[in-house]
Amino acid sequence: MSDSTALLTTADGRPLKSALARSQSRLRRRAFLLVAPLFLFVVITFVVPIGQMLFQSVYNPGFIEYENRDTGEVIPLMTNISAWFAANPQGTEPDEAAYAALAADLVHLQKTRAGGSVGERVNYDVPGTRSLFTSTVRNADKLAPPYREALVADNAKWADPLVWRAMRTASTGFTVQFYLNALDLTRDESGAIVQVNENVRVYVMLFLRTLGLSAAITAICLVLAFPIAHLLATLPLAKSNLLMVLVLLPFWTSLLVRTTSWMVLLQSQGVVNDLMVAIGVIGEDGRIQMMYNRIGTIVAMTHILLPFMVLPLYSVMRPIPPSYVRAARSLGATSWTAFRRVYLPQTLPGIGAGALLVFILAVGYYITPALVGGADGQLISNLIAFHMQKSLNWSLAAALASILLFGVLVLYWLYDRLVGIDNMKLG
């Protein structure tokens, strides 16, 4: 069969097999050119930023180099002590040569005025060391041998093993310390991973709060959206389209406007409290605090994310024939049994898709918790923004965001294993 095909030719005398191969190759090139703009867009706006974030979470060169913002020149820092760390394995006690190398680097920091940058990098691991560097750098040119005694006399923290462990970690640029910090972990004097003091554990608690609030918002959205989607699916098309406009109306309003509207409604002197006082539900001195706490975060985010649950549910409910439930009831099933065994299983793809979509959006929300949540309603996204904008600890912010991304990917994987991503119905 293949031999006879090879002998066949096209109208212009070319072998049929090579002509078909050229045609298929041309079609593949055309298809690639059609998707190339979208592919480049995804790479530039999605893959590259995520790659930079992952790299930033494990690399921070603030200890070993400094970039002059005026000239753009990259100045090497702490070269002597980094060389000593490279030549001596972890656990080696710092000797006079180590302190001499440190003193030489401190003099260099004095000349380059980069003591704050190096101190800030070490401060990420051992709080309070930024002032240690800046104060010692001022008098670095006055240090004289023996350097160990001179440095310890200047500040006793220079003999602290934790400071030396932090400098060793920072001397390579690459580190997993930011991931440890993001999980409320650190390393002790021997290098073993231990939990930080209980009074400074904040990140794990915020992760758990974020997951808990997101799950609660997802459940509330499901309870509210299910009857709405069912009503839209069972009404005549003209009426359901009209009501669908009301579901989509929030998408035409700015997120900031919707959030500030809830601030007006929920504050102590707001519309909701004024209405309850007016009808006598509560007294003037018993106004309910619904702002700057978890109540405000849940209420506002539920309103904002509700359409993302309604639309997937509506997409799977609309094609379900009403005759299925009627047939079940005619065979003796109760309304609850017909719903539970006939109608509900057919809506599971929409439930799964809506729950996954709402949960992922809730996990990463920032504006709404920042405005109405207060300290008690803050999510991990607010702390990521704090480290990006205020503390300027971009590596820790990247580590927190990477852990959040990993959690979302795990959730997506679990959904695929339990439900199947092919069964997802988003609209």
N, C-alpha and C positions, 0 to 999 in steps of 0.2 A: 504493500500500500504506500509506504514512504518512498519507495523507488519510483513508482508511477507518478507520485505527486511531484517529485524532483524533476521529472521529465516534462511536466506541464509548463507551458509558457503563457505569458500575458499577450495582449493584442500587439504590443510593440516588440515582442520577442524576448522579453526578460524572463528568467526562471520564476515560476509562480511562488516558490518558497521564499526566495529573497525579496520578491515584491511584497508579500504579506508581512515579512519581518520589518521592512522599511516602513510600511503603513502603520504597523503597531508601534514602532518606535516614534513615528511622527505624532501619533495620537497621545502617547505618553508624555512627550515634550510639551504638546499643547495643553494637556491637563495640568502638568506641573507649572507652566507659565500662568495658568488661570488661578491656581491656588497660591502662587508665590507671594503676591502682595499680602494676603492674609497670613501666610506663614511668617513672613518678615515682621508683620505687625505684632503677632503673638510673641515672637522671639524678642523683639526690641522692648515691648511694653510689659511682658510677663516673665519670660524665662531669664533674661538678663538681670532685671531688678531682683528676682528671687535668688539668683546665683550670687549677686553682689551682697545681698543680705546674709546668705549662708557663709560667705567668705568673711564678711565683717564680724560675724559672731565668733570666729575662731582666730582672727588676726587683728592685733592692735599694736602698731609699731611705736607707740608713744614713748617707750623706754629707750629705744635704740636709734630713733631718728626724729627729726623735727623739721617741719616745713615752714619756711618763712613766708607768711602770707603776703608780704609786700613784694618780695622778689621771686617767690616760687621756688627758691633754692632749698634742697633737702640736705640738712646738716646731720651727719652721724653723731650719735650720742652714746655715752656709757660703753664705749668700745673696750676699755681696759677691763672693767669688771665683767663684761660679757665674755671676754676671752678667758678670764679666770674661771668662770662658771663652766665654759666649754672644756677646759683642761682638767677640771676636778669634778668627780661624780657627785650626784646628789647625796647628801648626808655628810659631806666633808665640812669640818668646822672651819670657818673663815680664819685664816692666819694673818700674819702681818702683811704678807704679799697681797692678800685680798683687800685689806684696809688701805694699803698704799694705792692699789688700782682704783678703789672707790674714791680716794682723795683726789687722785689725778682727774677722774671724771667729774668730780664736783667743781674743780677749778675750771674745767672746760665748760660746765654748765654756767658758771659765773660769767664767763666771757661771751657765751652765746645767749645768755638770758633765757635759758630753756629749763630752768629748775622747776618752774611750775608745771610744765608739760610732763616731765619725768615723774614728779611727785604725784600728779593727778593720776597717772597710769598705775603707780604702785598703790595709791589710795583706793583704787577699785577693789583691791584684794585685802588691804589692811587699812581700815579707816583711821584717819588722823596722821597719815604719813606725808600728806602734801605739805603741811606746815613744817614737818621734820626736814624735808628737802629744802624748802625755800629759806628757812632760817639758817641752815648750815651752809647753803650756797653763798649767802651774803659774806660769810667770813672764811670762805674756802681757801683764799690765798694766804691766810694766816696759819693754816694747818702745817704742822711740822712733825717729823718722826720722833718717837714711834707713833704711827698714825692711828693705831687701835686706841691707845690711851687718849690721843687728841680728839678723836671723833666721839668716843664715849664720854669724855669730859664735856664736849659741846652739848651732847644730848644722849642720855642713857639708852634711848631707843635703838641706837646703832648696834647695840649688843643683843637686840631681840631676835631670836631665831626666826620668828614669823616675818620680820622685815626682810631678812636674807632669803627666806623661802619665796617671798613675793617677788623680790628682785630677780631671783633665778628663773621663776616662771615667766616674768616679763622680758627676760633677756633674749628670748628666741623670737618674740613677736607672735608666734602661734601658741595658742593655749586653749584649754577647755574650761578654764576657770570661770568664764562668763556663764557657761551652762551650769556649772556648780552653783554660782551665785543665784541664777534664775530658779534653782530648785532648793534654795535655802541651805546649801551645802558649802563647805570650805575644806581646806586642808590644815591639819594641825602641824606641830613642829616637826613631826616625823614624816609628813607627807601623806598620811592616811586621810581619807575622806570622812568628814564628820559633819553633823548638823551645826548650824550657827546657833548662837544663844537664842533662847526662846523669845526674848523681848525684841529681837530684830528679824524674826521670821515673818515675812510678809508676802512673798511671791506665791508659795504653795497655797496659802489661804485665798489669795486673789484668784488663782487658777480654779480652785474649788468653788469659789463664789460665782465666778463667770460661768462655769459649767452648770451649777445649780440654777442660777437665774435663767440661763438660756434654756434649760430643760423645762423650767416652770413656764416660761413665756411660750415655748413650743406647745406644751400641753394645753394652755389656755387658748392659744390660737386655734388648735385643733377642735376643742370643744365649741368655740364660737363659730368657726368657719364651716363645720360639718352641716348644721341645719341651713346656713345661708346658701351653701353650694347645692344642697338638696333642693331647696326652694327654687333656685335659679334653673336647676336641671329639669324640674317637673313642670314649671310654668310654660305657657305657650311662648314661642320664640320671640314674638314682638315684645311681650312684657318682660321676659328674662333679659333681653338686650337692653331695655330701658333701665332695669335694676342693675345690670352690669356696669352701666355708666357710673352709678354711685359707688361701686366697688373700686373702679379705676380712678375715681376722682382724686384720691390722695396722691396718686402719681403725678398729677398736674399741679400740685402744690409743693412749694419748697420744703425740704426736710426741716430746715431751721425754723420756718414759720409754724409748722405743725408742732415742733417741740416747744417753742415759746408759747404757743396757744395752750398747751397743757400746763405750762408754768402758771399762766393766768388762771386756769381752772382749779388747780390743785393747791395753790398756796393757802396759808392760814386765813388770809383775808380775801380769798378767791371766790369764784362763782359757786363752786360745790359747797364749800363751808357756809357761805351766805345763804344758800338755798336751804340747807339743813337747819340752820338757825331760824330762818323765816317760817318753816313749817313745824318747828318745835321738836325736831328729832334730837338736837343737841342744844345746850345752852351757849351763851356768848363766851363763857369761860371754858367751854369744853370743846373748842374747835380742834379738829383732827389734823395732825401734822402729816400731810401726804406729799410733801416736797422735801428734797434733799435726803431721801432714804430709799429703801428698796421698793416701797410701794409706788413711789413716783416713777422709778425706773421700769417696773413691770407694767404699769398702766400705759405709759407713753410708748414703750417699745411694742407692746401688744397691739396697740392701735396702728402703729407704723408698719408692722410686719404682717398684720392680718390678711391683706390682699395676697401675699405670697403663699398663703395656705389655701385661700379660697380658689384661686385659679387652677392649681393642679387637681383639687378635688372636683371642681366643676368639669374639668376635661375628661375625667373617668366616669362621672355620674351621668353625663348627658347621653352617652351611647347605651346605657343599661336599659333594656326594654322593661317597662312597668309590668308587662305580662308575667315576668318571672316571679315577682312577689305575689301577684294575684293567683298564679298557679299553685304556689306553695300554700297559700291560705285556703285555696279550694280543696287541697289535699289534707286539710286538718291542722296545719301549723298555726300557731298563734302569731300575732303581729310581731312580738319580740323574737320568736324562733325564726320567722321568715326573714326578719331583718338581720339576725345574727348569722344565719347559715346560708342565706341566699344573696342578700344585698351587700352586706359588709365585706365579704371576701372579694367581691368584684371592685371594691373601692380601695383595696390595700395598696395598689401601685400609686394612686394619688396621695394616700395618707403618707406613704413612705417618702415620696418625692417632696411633698409639702413640709413634712417634719424635718427632713434633711436640709432643705433650703432655708427654712426659718431658723433652725438651730445654728447653721453655719453663719448666717447673717447676724444673728444675735451675739454670737461669740466675738465677732470682730467689730461690733458697734462702738462708736466713740462719742459722737456729738450728743446724743440723747442722754447717756449716763453722765456725761460731764456737766450738762446743764441742769438736769432734774434729779440726779442721783445723790449728789453730795458725797461725803466721805463714806457713808454706809452703802451707797449704791454704785460705787465705782467698780469698773471691770478692769481686766488685765490690759485692755487696749488703752485705757487712760494712763496707766503706768508706763506703757511703752511710749506714748506721746510725751510723757513727762521726761523720760530719759533722752528722747530725741531733741526736745525743745529747751528744757531747763537744765538738767544735769549734764547734758552733752555726752553722756555715756552711750554712744551709739552701738558699741559692741554688746553691751548688756541688753539694750533695746532689740538688737538683731537676734540675740539668743532667745529672748522671751518670745519674739515673733516666730522664730523657727520652731520652738516647742509648740506654739499654738498651731502653726501650719502642720506639724507632724500629727497633732491630735486630730485635726480635721481630716487628714489623709487616712488615719486609722479608722475614723468614723465612716468615711467613704468606703473603705475596704470591708468593714463589717456589714454595711448595707448591701454591698455587692455579694457578699457571702450568704447573707440571710435572705435577702429579697431578690437580688439579681438586678444589676444596673440596666439590663435590657427591658425590665418591666417598669422602669421609671417613666412616669407621665407628668410632664411639666406644662402641658397645654395643647 
